[in-house]
Amino acid sequence: MTKPWTTLDAADTPDGPLVLRHHDAMGYVITHEGRVLMSSRSHASETALGTLACAGLRQRPHARVLVGGLGMAITLRAVLDALPASASVCVAELNPVIVRWCRGPLTALTAGAVDDPRVTVELRDFALGLGEARAASLDAIAIDLYVGPDGDARDDHPLYGRRATERAFAALKSGAVFAVWGEAHHASYERQLTRAGFTVTRENPARGNARAVVYVATKPAAPAAQR
């Protein structure tokens, strides 16, 4: 007989109720108003996001990475696996219950990624953290939020608008990557990344969701760095 899903915890948030449900040792989902936001059994795109954002950083001492959204900490795990021991990772997460779940029932999924000594979790809006980042101070930025960019992001959208994209470009060092998870590809968002100065590619790594996309936007290397 198929084992039923059970509710482990639930919390009201400003965006609506979040529920953590459990099926077996490694089977978890987080739902929002009945919609599955993330699943521990379908996370290829989240892993790819962290890996692509930090590709090439393993040999870079004291690499600094900013991550928007914690989720099940699967993206964070991939980020950490790509970084040296001297790196530092700041994760901006709005909902304290998500942090509690990652430190509690979800710990085994990521070998305790949230409590890795390289990690600082800030309970704040990612857009604020991005806006406060110093120019050319970050080696990678990854955004893994519930809702990715769509085709209608206005210029002043705090996450995916023109101004936010330009802030990400300014905060990155030359040659660094701005990686963004999306539910589907939108050519208009890709054009916006290009207009900001990025060189853009995209990946569709999710086996169970062929639409999910990772935008890999690279800040071109400065002439001095190319020599």
N, C-alpha and C positions, 0 to 999 in steps of 0.2 A: 504494500500500500504506500502511496506517495505521502511523504511527510508533509504536513501542512506548514504554511508560513505562520510565524507568530510575531506579535508586536513586542519589541523589546523596550521601546521608549518613544515618546512623542513630545513635541514642544510647539507652542505657539510662537511665531516670529512675526516681525513687521510685514513679511511677504506672505504670510499664511502658515498653516501647520506643516511641520516636518515630522515624518514618522520613520523610525528605523525598524525594519523587519528582518527576521532571521529564518533561514531554512535548514541549514546544517552547518558543519564546522567552518566552512568558508563561503557560505551562501548568504549574502546580505543585500538588501536594497534600501535606499533612502527615497521616500516618496514625498511629493508636495501636492497637496490637494488631490491625492489619488494617482497622480502621474509619477512614474518612476523617473527620478532624476539621475540616479547612478546605480550601478549594480556591480558587485564584486566579481561576477562571472563574465562581465562584458566590459572590459576596460582597455582594450588595445589602443584606442585613440588617446586616452589619458596617459598611458605609458609612453606612447610615441611623442606626445606633447613635451613631456619632461626631457626625454632623450634628445629630441631635436633641438630644443632650446639650449641645451648645454653641451652639444656635440663639440668636441675639441677643447673643452675646458679642464680635462683631468690633469693636464700638466701645467695649468696656470695657477701659481700660488695666490692664495687669498682672493680667489674669484668671489664676486658678489652677485647674488641673484635675487630678484624680486618675483614672487609668485602671487597671483591674484586668485583667491579661492582655495579652500582646503579640501572640500569634498570628503572622500574616504582616504585621503593622503596618498593615493596611488601615483598621481603626478609628482608629488613631493618625493616619494620613494625613488622614482626614476631620475629626478633631478639630483638627489643625493648620490645615487649610484654612478652618476657621470662626473662627479666633482671630487677634488682632492680633499684631504683631511683638514686643510687650512681654510677652506671656503666658508662663506657665511650665506645663509638663506633666510630672507624675511618673507613670511607668509601673511598676507592680509586677509582676514576672514571676519565677516560681520556677525555670524551667529555663534555664541559661546557653546551652544549645545553640540555643534559640529565638532568643535575642539574636544569637548568631553567625550563624545563617542569615539573619536580617533585615539584618545588616551585610554579608553575603556574597552568596550566589546570589539572594536575594529582593530585593536593594536596588532594582533597576529597577522593581519593582512599585509602589513608593511614593515614588519619587524620593528615596530615602535618608531616610525619615521618622525613623528611629531616631537619626540623626546631626544632626538639626535642632538648632540651638543652644538652642531653647526646651525641649528634652526632656532629662529625667533618667531613666535606667532603673535601678531598684533590684532586685537579685536577692533578693527576699523575698516572703513571703506577703502578698497584698493585704489580708487581714483585719487583719494587724498594722499596716499603714500606715493603714488606716481608723481603727483604734482609737487611733492616736496623733495623728490630725488634731485641730487646735484647733477649738473651737466657732466656727461661723459663719466659717470661714476659706476655704472652697472655693466656686468659682463653678460647678463641675459635677463630677459623678462618673459614670464609665461602667464597667460590668462586662461584659467579653467573654471569658468563660472556657469551657473545653471543655464543661462541663456547667452548664446554667442551672438556675434554680429549678424545683422540681417541686411536687406537691401535698402532699408529706410533710415539708417542711422543719421540723424541730423548733425550738423557741424558741432553743436555744443553737447552732444551725447557724452556723458562723463566717462564712458569706457571705450566706445567705438567711434566717436565723432572725430572730426578733423583735428580739433585742438588736442584731444587725448592722444591721437596718433602722433602728432608733432611733439608732444611732451615725451612720449616713449622714445622717439628718435633722438631727441636731445639728451635724454638720460643715459643712453647706451654709449659705450666706448665704440670706436671704429671697429668694424668686423664682427660686432656682437649681434645677437639674434633676439628678435621680438616674436615669440610664438603664441598663437591664439587658437583656441579650440572653437569650432563652430558646428552647429547642428547640420548645416548644409553649406555648400559653396555659394557665395554671392560675388559675382564679378565686380559689382560696384565697390564692395569693401576692399577687394584686391587692388582695384584702381586707386582707392584712397591711400592704401599703404605705399603704393608706387609714387603717388604725388608727394607724399611726405619725404621721399628720398630713399626708401627701402628697395632692395632687390628682392622680389617675392617668388617663392615656389609654394606648392601645396601638396599635402599628402592625404590619402584616404585610407587610413590604416585599420579601421574598425571592421572586423569580419561580420559581426552581427548587424551592423548599421553602415551600409555602403555609402550613405550620404554624409556621415560625419567627416569633418575635414580639419586638418591642422594647417593654418597659414604659417609659413616660415619666412619671416621678413628679416632680411639681413641688412644692417647698416654698412654701407660700403667702407672698405678700408681706406684710411687717409693715405695720401701719396707717400708720406714718410714711413708709414707702416708697411707699404708695399715693397719698399726697397730692401 
